Amino acid sequence: MTATHKQPPKTVGQSGRELWQTLTNEFELDDGASQALLLQVCLCADRLAEISQRISREGLVIDSKGGPRDHPLLKSEIACRSFNIRGLQRLGLEPARPVGRPGNIVGWLPPELRRRSHA
């Protein structure tokens, strides 16, 4: 990968730039389609940062004529998160899945699901 691929376009803000650097350092995303999708994911990361800051500043619940209600940007925040996850999946950057059988279940289980010891 050449150094020109490591730098995001100037339209990408701080959050998107950090994501771009992380992903291009860890993965080979040299083809045009991957670069285009990565750009959209990074721009969405910038938008997500803006939305999250505004929600943090204004609160999760706002007052309206009809009484308290969810902040209207919560839906946009969820949409950005969803877009980013789908974009990363389309780039083939899903987290590695463990191989083999799942480990023991940790935590409380109802009696009917607990293993019985025959000791």
DOGUVEX-58862 format. One record per atom (N, C-alpha, C): residue in three letters; residue number from 1; atom name; x, z, y. Coordinates in nm, 3 decimals. Example, Ala and Ser with C-alpha at 12.3 -4.5 7.8 and 13.67 -1.06 7.14 Angstrom:
2
REC code pos site    east      up   north
REC  ALA   1    N   1.319   0.780  -0.569
REC  ALA   1   CA   1.230   0.780  -0.450
REC  ALA   1    C   1.320   0.780  -0.330
REC  SER   2    N   1.285   0.708  -0.225
REC  SER   2   CA   1.367   0.714  -0.106
REC  SER   2    C   1.290   0.787   0.003
END
This chain:
119
REC code pos site    east      up   north
REC  MET   1    N   0.085   0.000  -0.116
REC  MET   1   CA   0.000   0.000   0.000
REC  MET   1    C   0.089   0.000   0.123
REC  THR   2    N   0.060  -0.082   0.219
REC  THR   2   CA   0.143  -0.088   0.338
REC  THR   2    C   0.096   0.012   0.441
REC  ALA   3    N   0.181   0.037   0.541
REC  ALA   3   CA   0.148   0.136   0.644
REC  ALA   3    C   0.027   0.095   0.726
REC  THR   4    N   0.001  -0.036   0.738
REC  THR   4   CA  -0.113  -0.080   0.817
REC  THR   4    C  -0.244  -0.035   0.754
REC  HIS   5    N  -0.248  -0.018   0.624
REC  HIS   5   CA  -0.370   0.027   0.558
REC  HIS   5    C  -0.391   0.176   0.576
REC  LYS   6    N  -0.287   0.248   0.612
REC  LYS   6   CA  -0.298   0.393   0.623
REC  LYS   6    C  -0.366   0.436   0.753
REC  GLN   7    N  -0.366   0.349   0.855
REC  GLN   7   CA  -0.423   0.385   0.984
REC  GLN   7    C  -0.568   0.339   0.995
REC  PRO   8    N  -0.659   0.431   1.028
REC  PRO   8   CA  -0.799   0.391   1.046
REC  PRO   8    C  -0.815   0.316   1.178
REC  PRO   9    N  -0.921   0.237   1.191
REC  PRO   9   CA  -0.949   0.170   1.318
REC  PRO   9    C  -0.967   0.272   1.431
REC  LYS  10    N  -0.948   0.228   1.553
REC  LYS  10   CA  -0.956   0.317   1.669
REC  LYS  10    C  -1.097   0.372   1.692
REC  THR  11    N  -1.198   0.310   1.633
REC  THR  11   CA  -1.336   0.356   1.649
REC  THR  11    C  -1.365   0.482   1.568
REC  VAL  12    N  -1.275   0.519   1.480
REC  VAL  12   CA  -1.295   0.636   1.393
REC  VAL  12    C  -1.250   0.762   1.466
REC  GLY  13    N  -1.336   0.864   1.466
REC  GLY  13   CA  -1.305   0.991   1.532
REC  GLY  13    C  -1.223   1.083   1.443
REC  GLN  14    N  -1.212   1.208   1.486
REC  GLN  14   CA  -1.124   1.303   1.418
REC  GLN  14    C  -1.164   1.329   1.273
REC  SER  15    N  -1.291   1.359   1.248
REC  SER  15   CA  -1.334   1.388   1.110
REC  SER  15    C  -1.315   1.267   1.020
REC  GLY  16    N  -1.354   1.150   1.068
REC  GLY  16   CA  -1.338   1.029   0.991
REC  GLY  16    C  -1.191   0.994   0.969
REC  ARG  17    N  -1.109   1.020   1.070
REC  ARG  17   CA  -0.965   0.992   1.061
REC  ARG  17    C  -0.900   1.079   0.953
REC  GLU  18    N  -0.938   1.206   0.949
REC  GLU  18   CA  -0.884   1.297   0.847
REC  GLU  18    C  -0.926   1.252   0.708
REC  LEU  19    N  -1.053   1.212   0.693
REC  LEU  19   CA  -1.101   1.163   0.564
REC  LEU  19    C  -1.028   1.035   0.525
REC  TRP  20    N  -1.012   0.943   0.620
REC  TRP  20   CA  -0.941   0.817   0.595
REC  TRP  20    C  -0.800   0.846   0.545
REC  GLN  21    N  -0.729   0.934   0.615
REC  GLN  21   CA  -0.590   0.965   0.577
REC  GLN  21    C  -0.584   1.024   0.436
REC  THR  22    N  -0.674   1.118   0.407
REC  THR  22   CA  -0.676   1.182   0.275
REC  THR  22    C  -0.699   1.079   0.165
REC  LEU  23    N  -0.800   0.996   0.184
REC  LEU  23   CA  -0.837   0.900   0.079
REC  LEU  23    C  -0.734   0.789   0.062
REC  THR  24    N  -0.679   0.738   0.173
REC  THR  24   CA  -0.581   0.630   0.160
REC  THR  24    C  -0.447   0.681   0.109
REC  ASN  25    N  -0.420   0.811   0.127
REC  ASN  25   CA  -0.297   0.868   0.071
REC  ASN  25    C  -0.309   0.893  -0.079
REC  GLU  26    N  -0.431   0.921  -0.126
REC  GLU  26   CA  -0.451   0.956  -0.266
REC  GLU  26    C  -0.494   0.838  -0.353
REC  PHE  27    N  -0.554   0.735  -0.293
REC  PHE  27   CA  -0.610   0.624  -0.371
REC  PHE  27    C  -0.568   0.491  -0.311
REC  GLU  28    N  -0.566   0.388  -0.394
REC  GLU  28   CA  -0.538   0.253  -0.346
REC  GLU  28    C  -0.670   0.187  -0.310
REC  LEU  29    N  -0.690   0.168  -0.183
REC  LEU  29   CA  -0.812   0.108  -0.132
REC  LEU  29    C  -0.774  -0.013  -0.046
REC  ASP  30    N  -0.704  -0.108  -0.107
REC  ASP  30   CA  -0.646  -0.220  -0.034
REC  ASP  30    C  -0.740  -0.338  -0.011
REC  ASP  31    N  -0.839  -0.356  -0.097
REC  ASP  31   CA  -0.923  -0.475  -0.084
REC  ASP  31    C  -1.020  -0.460   0.033
REC  GLY  32    N  -1.066  -0.574   0.082
REC  GLY  32   CA  -1.152  -0.576   0.199
REC  GLY  32    C  -1.282  -0.499   0.182
REC  ALA  33    N  -1.344  -0.510   0.066
REC  ALA  33   CA  -1.471  -0.441   0.043
REC  ALA  33    C  -1.451  -0.289   0.046
REC  SER  34    N  -1.344  -0.242  -0.016
REC  SER  34   CA  -1.317  -0.098  -0.015
REC  SER  34    C  -1.287  -0.049   0.126
REC  GLN  35    N  -1.212  -0.128   0.202
REC  GLN  35   CA  -1.179  -0.091   0.340
REC  GLN  35    C  -1.306  -0.086   0.425
REC  ALA  36    N  -1.396  -0.183   0.406
REC  ALA  36   CA  -1.520  -0.186   0.484
REC  ALA  36    C  -1.609  -0.067   0.451
REC  LEU  37    N  -1.620  -0.035   0.323
REC  LEU  37   CA  -1.702   0.079   0.282
REC  LEU  37    C  -1.638   0.209   0.328
REC  LEU  38    N  -1.507   0.219   0.317
REC  LEU  38   CA  -1.437   0.339   0.364
REC  LEU  38    C  -1.458   0.359   0.513
REC  LEU  39    N  -1.457   0.251   0.590
REC  LEU  39   CA  -1.482   0.261   0.734
REC  LEU  39    C  -1.621   0.320   0.761
REC  GLN  40    N  -1.721   0.271   0.688
REC  GLN  40   CA  -1.857   0.322   0.708
REC  GLN  40    C  -1.868   0.470   0.670
REC  VAL  41    N  -1.803   0.508   0.561
REC  VAL  41   CA  -1.804   0.648   0.517
REC  VAL  41    C  -1.738   0.736   0.624
REC  CYS  42    N  -1.627   0.689   0.681
REC  CYS  42   CA  -1.556   0.767   0.782
REC  CYS  42    C  -1.634   0.776   0.912
REC  LEU  43    N  -1.699   0.667   0.953
REC  LEU  43   CA  -1.784   0.672   1.072
REC  LEU  43    C  -1.901   0.769   1.050
REC  CYS  44    N  -1.955   0.769   0.930
REC  CYS  44   CA  -2.064   0.861   0.898
REC  CYS  44    C  -2.013   1.006   0.898
REC  ALA  45    N  -1.889   1.027   0.855
REC  ALA  45   CA  -1.830   1.161   0.860
REC  ALA  45    C  -1.819   1.209   1.004
REC  ASP  46    N  -1.786   1.118   1.096
REC  ASP  46   CA  -1.783   1.154   1.238
REC  ASP  46    C  -1.922   1.192   1.288
REC  ARG  47    N  -2.020   1.111   1.250
REC  ARG  47   CA  -2.158   1.140   1.293
REC  ARG  47    C  -2.205   1.273   1.235
REC  LEU  48    N  -2.170   1.298   1.110
REC  LEU  48   CA  -2.206   1.423   1.045
REC  LEU  48    C  -2.146   1.542   1.120
REC  ALA  49    N  -2.022   1.530   1.164
REC  ALA  49   CA  -1.958   1.638   1.239
REC  ALA  49    C  -2.033   1.664   1.370
REC  GLU  50    N  -2.073   1.558   1.440
REC  GLU  50   CA  -2.149   1.572   1.564
REC  GLU  50    C  -2.283   1.641   1.539
REC  ILE  51    N  -2.352   1.595   1.437
REC  ILE  51   CA  -2.483   1.653   1.404
REC  ILE  51    C  -2.468   1.800   1.367
REC  SER  52    N  -2.370   1.831   1.284
REC  SER  52   CA  -2.350   1.969   1.240
REC  SER  52    C  -2.317   2.061   1.357
REC  GLN  53    N  -2.235   2.013   1.450
REC  GLN  53   CA  -2.202   2.093   1.569
REC  GLN  53    C  -2.327   2.120   1.652
REC  ARG  54    N  -2.409   2.019   1.669
REC  ARG  54   CA  -2.530   2.037   1.750
REC  ARG  54    C  -2.627   2.135   1.682
REC  ILE  55    N  -2.642   2.122   1.551
REC  ILE  55   CA  -2.730   2.214   1.479
REC  ILE  55    C  -2.675   2.356   1.488
REC  SER  56    N  -2.544   2.371   1.476
REC  SER  56   CA  -2.484   2.505   1.487
REC  SER  56    C  -2.507   2.563   1.625
REC  ARG  57    N  -2.497   2.480   1.727
REC  ARG  57   CA  -2.517   2.524   1.865
REC  ARG  57    C  -2.663   2.560   1.893
REC  GLU  58    N  -2.757   2.479   1.842
REC  GLU  58   CA  -2.898   2.497   1.875
REC  GLU  58    C  -2.974   2.580   1.772
REC  GLY  59    N  -2.919   2.596   1.653
REC  GLY  59   CA  -2.984   2.673   1.548
REC  GLY  59    C  -3.060   2.586   1.450
REC  LEU  60    N  -3.082   2.640   1.331
REC  LEU  60   CA  -3.153   2.567   1.226
REC  LEU  60    C  -3.301   2.551   1.256
REC  VAL  61    N  -3.355   2.647   1.333
REC  VAL  61   CA  -3.497   2.646   1.368
REC  VAL  61    C  -3.508   2.636   1.518
REC  ILE  62    N  -3.597   2.549   1.566
REC  ILE  62   CA  -3.619   2.536   1.709
REC  ILE  62    C  -3.764   2.570   1.741
REC  ASP  63    N  -3.788   2.607   1.865
REC  ASP  63   CA  -3.924   2.635   1.910
REC  ASP  63    C  -3.988   2.505   1.957
REC  SER  64    N  -4.113   2.486   1.920
REC  SER  64   CA  -4.188   2.369   1.964
REC  SER  64    C  -4.326   2.414   2.008
REC  LYS  65    N  -4.406   2.322   2.058
REC  LYS  65   CA  -4.543   2.357   2.102
REC  LYS  65    C  -4.624   2.418   1.989
REC  GLY  66    N  -4.599   2.372   1.867
REC  GLY  66   CA  -4.673   2.420   1.751
REC  GLY  66    C  -4.611   2.543   1.686
REC  GLY  67    N  -4.504   2.596   1.746
REC  GLY  67   CA  -4.435   2.711   1.689
REC  GLY  67    C  -4.300   2.671   1.634
REC  PRO  68    N  -4.233   2.764   1.567
REC  PRO  68   CA  -4.099   2.734   1.515
REC  PRO  68    C  -4.104   2.625   1.407
REC  ARG  69    N  -4.000   2.540   1.407
REC  ARG  69   CA  -3.990   2.436   1.305
REC  ARG  69    C  -3.843   2.405   1.281
REC  ASP  70    N  -3.817   2.339   1.169
REC  ASP  70   CA  -3.680   2.300   1.136
REC  ASP  70    C  -3.623   2.210   1.245
REC  HIS  71    N  -3.495   2.223   1.267
REC  HIS  71   CA  -3.428   2.135   1.364
REC  HIS  71    C  -3.446   1.991   1.318
REC  PRO  72    N  -3.484   1.900   1.408
REC  PRO  72   CA  -3.509   1.761   1.366
REC  PRO  72    C  -3.384   1.689   1.313
REC  LEU  73    N  -3.265   1.736   1.346
REC  LEU  73   CA  -3.143   1.671   1.298
REC  LEU  73    C  -3.105   1.711   1.155
REC  LEU  74    N  -3.177   1.809   1.098
REC  LEU  74   CA  -3.146   1.847   0.960
REC  LEU  74    C  -3.163   1.730   0.864
REC  LYS  75    N  -3.266   1.648   0.888
REC  LYS  75   CA  -3.288   1.531   0.802
REC  LYS  75    C  -3.174   1.431   0.817
REC  SER  76    N  -3.126   1.414   0.939
REC  SER  76   CA  -3.013   1.323   0.962
REC  SER  76    C  -2.887   1.376   0.896
REC  GLU  77    N  -2.869   1.507   0.898
REC  GLU  77   CA  -2.752   1.568   0.835
REC  GLU  77    C  -2.755   1.542   0.684
REC  ILE  78    N  -2.869   1.562   0.625
REC  ILE  78   CA  -2.883   1.538   0.480
REC  ILE  78    C  -2.860   1.391   0.448
REC  ALA  79    N  -2.913   1.301   0.533
REC  ALA  79   CA  -2.896   1.158   0.510
REC  ALA  79    C  -2.747   1.119   0.518
REC  CYS  80    N  -2.674   1.175   0.615
REC  CYS  80   CA  -2.530   1.145   0.627
REC  CYS  80    C  -2.454   1.196   0.506
REC  ARG  81    N  -2.485   1.316   0.463
REC  ARG  81   CA  -2.417   1.370   0.345
REC  ARG  81    C  -2.444   1.283   0.223
REC  SER  82    N  -2.568   1.242   0.207
REC  SER  82   CA  -2.607   1.158   0.094
REC  SER  82    C  -2.535   1.022   0.100
REC  PHE  83    N  -2.530   0.962   0.219
REC  PHE  83   CA  -2.461   0.835   0.234
REC  PHE  83    C  -2.313   0.848   0.198
REC  ASN  84    N  -2.251   0.955   0.243
REC  ASN  84   CA  -2.109   0.973   0.213
REC  ASN  84    C  -2.084   0.991   0.065
REC  ILE  85    N  -2.166   1.068  -0.002
REC  ILE  85   CA  -2.151   1.086  -0.147
REC  ILE  85    C  -2.167   0.953  -0.219
REC  ARG  86    N  -2.271   0.878  -0.184
REC  ARG  86   CA  -2.293   0.748  -0.249
REC  ARG  86    C  -2.178   0.651  -0.219
REC  GLY  87    N  -2.128   0.654  -0.095
REC  GLY  87   CA  -2.017   0.567  -0.060
REC  GLY  87    C  -1.892   0.600  -0.139
REC  LEU  88    N  -1.863   0.727  -0.153
REC  LEU  88   CA  -1.746   0.769  -0.231
REC  LEU  88    C  -1.762   0.731  -0.377
REC  GLN  89    N  -1.884   0.743  -0.429
REC  GLN  89   CA  -1.909   0.702  -0.567
REC  GLN  89    C  -1.889   0.552  -0.584
REC  ARG  90    N  -1.935   0.473  -0.487
REC  ARG  90   CA  -1.918   0.327  -0.496
REC  ARG  90    C  -1.773   0.286  -0.484
REC  LEU  91    N  -1.693   0.369  -0.418
REC  LEU  91   CA  -1.549   0.343  -0.413
REC  LEU  91    C  -1.480   0.386  -0.542
REC  GLY  92    N  -1.556   0.449  -0.631
REC  GLY  92   CA  -1.500   0.496  -0.758
REC  GLY  92    C  -1.424   0.627  -0.743
REC  LEU  93    N  -1.462   0.707  -0.645
REC  LEU  93   CA  -1.388   0.830  -0.617
REC  LEU  93    C  -1.466   0.955  -0.656
REC  GLU  94    N  -1.537   0.947  -0.766
REC  GLU  94   CA  -1.609   1.064  -0.816
REC  GLU  94    C  -1.510   1.165  -0.871
REC  PRO  95    N  -1.544   1.294  -0.864
REC  PRO  95   CA  -1.453   1.395  -0.919
REC  PRO  95    C  -1.437   1.377  -1.069
REC  ALA  96    N  -1.321   1.410  -1.118
REC  ALA  96   CA  -1.294   1.400  -1.262
REC  ALA  96    C  -1.384   1.496  -1.337
REC  ARG  97    N  -1.437   1.448  -1.448
REC  ARG  97   CA  -1.522   1.533  -1.530
REC  ARG  97    C  -1.438   1.595  -1.641
REC  PRO  98    N  -1.462   1.719  -1.673
REC  PRO  98   CA  -1.386   1.781  -1.781
REC  PRO  98    C  -1.412   1.712  -1.914
REC  VAL  99    N  -1.312   1.712  -1.999
REC  VAL  99   CA  -1.322   1.650  -2.130
REC  VAL  99    C  -1.350   1.759  -2.232
REC  GLY 100    N  -1.433   1.728  -2.330
REC  GLY 100   CA  -1.460   1.824  -2.436
REC  GLY 100    C  -1.590   1.899  -2.416
REC  ARG 101    N  -1.604   2.002  -2.497
REC  ARG 101   CA  -1.725   2.083  -2.492
REC  ARG 101    C  -1.728   2.170  -2.368
REC  PRO 102    N  -1.847   2.198  -2.318
REC  PRO 102   CA  -1.855   2.290  -2.204
REC  PRO 102    C  -1.812   2.430  -2.248
REC  GLY 103    N  -1.759   2.504  -2.155
REC  GLY 103   CA  -1.716   2.641  -2.185
REC  GLY 103    C  -1.833   2.735  -2.202
REC  ASN 104    N  -1.803   2.862  -2.222
REC  ASN 104   CA  -1.907   2.963  -2.236
REC  ASN 104    C  -1.984   2.978  -2.106
REC  ILE 105    N  -2.110   3.006  -2.117
REC  ILE 105   CA  -2.193   3.029  -2.001
REC  ILE 105    C  -2.160   3.167  -1.947
REC  VAL 106    N  -2.136   3.173  -1.817
REC  VAL 106   CA  -2.104   3.301  -1.754
REC  VAL 106    C  -2.225   3.344  -1.673
REC  GLY 107    N  -2.258   3.470  -1.680
REC  GLY 107   CA  -2.370   3.522  -1.602
REC  GLY 107    C  -2.481   3.574  -1.691
REC  TRP 108    N  -2.589   3.610  -1.629
REC  TRP 108   CA  -2.701   3.668  -1.700
REC  TRP 108    C  -2.777   3.559  -1.773
REC  LEU 109    N  -2.817   3.589  -1.895
REC  LEU 109   CA  -2.902   3.501  -1.974
REC  LEU 109    C  -3.021   3.580  -2.026
REC  PRO 110    N  -3.136   3.518  -2.037
REC  PRO 110   CA  -3.248   3.587  -2.097
REC  PRO 110    C  -3.217   3.617  -2.243
REC  PRO 111    N  -3.274   3.722  -2.298
REC  PRO 111   CA  -3.242   3.763  -2.435
REC  PRO 111    C  -3.257   3.651  -2.539
REC  GLU 112    N  -3.355   3.564  -2.521
REC  GLU 112   CA  -3.377   3.460  -2.622
REC  GLU 112    C  -3.266   3.353  -2.621
REC  LEU 113    N  -3.186   3.347  -2.517
REC  LEU 113   CA  -3.077   3.249  -2.511
REC  LEU 113    C  -2.941   3.310  -2.540
REC  ARG 114    N  -2.935   3.441  -2.557
REC  ARG 114   CA  -2.807   3.506  -2.582
REC  ARG 114    C  -2.766   3.483  -2.728
REC  ARG 115    N  -2.634   3.473  -2.747
REC  ARG 115   CA  -2.582   3.462  -2.884
REC  ARG 115    C  -2.595   3.597  -2.952
REC  ARG 116    N  -2.631   3.591  -3.074
REC  ARG 116   CA  -2.643   3.715  -3.150
REC  ARG 116    C  -2.515   3.735  -3.230
REC  SER 117    N  -2.460   3.851  -3.224
REC  SER 117   CA  -2.340   3.884  -3.300
REC  SER 117    C  -2.382   3.934  -3.437
REC  HIS 118    N  -2.319   3.879  -3.541
REC  HIS 118   CA  -2.351   3.920  -3.679
REC  HIS 118    C  -2.245   4.012  -3.732
REC  ALA 119    N  -2.183   4.091  -3.649
REC  ALA 119   CA  -2.077   4.180  -3.693
REC  ALA 119    C  -2.134   4.307  -3.754
END
